[in-house]
């Protein structure tokens, strides 16, 4: 998440980056999110319906959507340059 948060800061105002995650409890997940998402550019939320909407059955997975429509999906971590390029491509 720190890489995603860093790239989100670069594209602030151009894209919305939302981290959706869960752990054993809301409090534990919120605490972890505060430690990973330090730039303020990535919004964190806990919403089980989003997992269902994008058919996410486990973590970590990244879903890149434009206008609510999925355009890219990856499992596990993604190289910083690849994430940056995906956002750049979507903005062009």
C-alpha positions, 0 to 999 in steps of 0.5 A, spaced: 500 500 500 505 505 501 507 504 493 499 505 491 499 511 496 505 514 493 503 514 486 496 516 488 499 522 491 502 524 484 495 523 481 491 527 486 486 531 483 486 527 477 484 520 479 481 517 486 484 512 489 480 508 494 483 502 498 478 497 501 480 492 506 478 488 512 482 485 517 479 481 523 476 488 526 474 494 523 479 498 529 485 493 527 483 495 519 483 502 520 489 502 525 493 498 519 490 503 514 493 509 518 500 506 518 500 505 510 496 511 507 500 517 510 499 521 504 492 523 505 491 522 497 488 515 498 481 514 501 480 508 505 474 505 507 471 498 509 465 496 505 463 489 504 459 490 498 465 493 494 468 486 494 461 483 491 461 488 486 467 487 483 467 479 485 473 480 489 474 473 493 481 474 497 486 479 498 490 482 496 487 484 489 487 491 485 482 493 481 482 499 476 476 502 474 474 508 470 467 510 471 465 504 475 467 499 469 473 495 471 479 496 466 485 492 469 485 487 475 492 484 478 493 480 484 498 481 489 503 487 489 504 491 482 510 494 480 510 502 481 512 503 474 506 499 472 501 502 476 503 509 474 503 507 467 496 504 468 493 511 470 497 515 465 494 510 460 487 511 463 487 519 463 489 519 456 
